[in-house]
Amino acid sequence: MTRRRDPRILLRDIEMAANRIEGYIGGVDLATYVADSGLQDQVERNFITIGEALNQLDRISPELLERIPDATDIIGFRNRLVHAYDRISAKIVWSVAVDDLPGLRQAVRSLLDKPGRISEFGKTASTIRETPPSASDEPAGNNNSFDPF
């Protein structure tokens, strides 16, 4: 039996993960972040959640994903965090969290504040079926502003 996915749930997951990241780094400077591997793990884990939620959103509603600036770059960032974990730059992850995350939060909040707009993109919640990810779902290309290397 397949589970139905609602794009609003994915958008809320993104918002919650972004809120957690901002909570973790609030009042912390770059030097503290770079020196604290546990804090880095928390931030990276939530970026992975954000990227995966966007990846799933792309499968069920590509038109909605297009309304989120840099969404494909963020998915690529998630893939690098997962698959190239040994080459991640803490300074770049910090920069993405401080410089880029607020814009993502704003875009997601804007979509969530207009619930009628979500259903007008792509498939509605009543027709969405979750499909398991496959290797072919990984976005191609390495040119993105969310490059953690």
Secondary structure as UniProt FT lines:
FT   HELIX           7..25
FT   TURN            26..27
FT   HELIX           30..35
FT   HELIX           37..60
FT   HELIX           62..65
FT   TURN            66..67
FT   TURN            69..70
FT   HELIX           71..83
FT   HELIX           85..87
FT   HELIX           90..95
FT   HELIX           96..100
FT   HELIX           101..112
FT   HELIX           115..119
FT   HELIX           125..127
FT   HELIX           135..137
FT   TURN            145..146
//
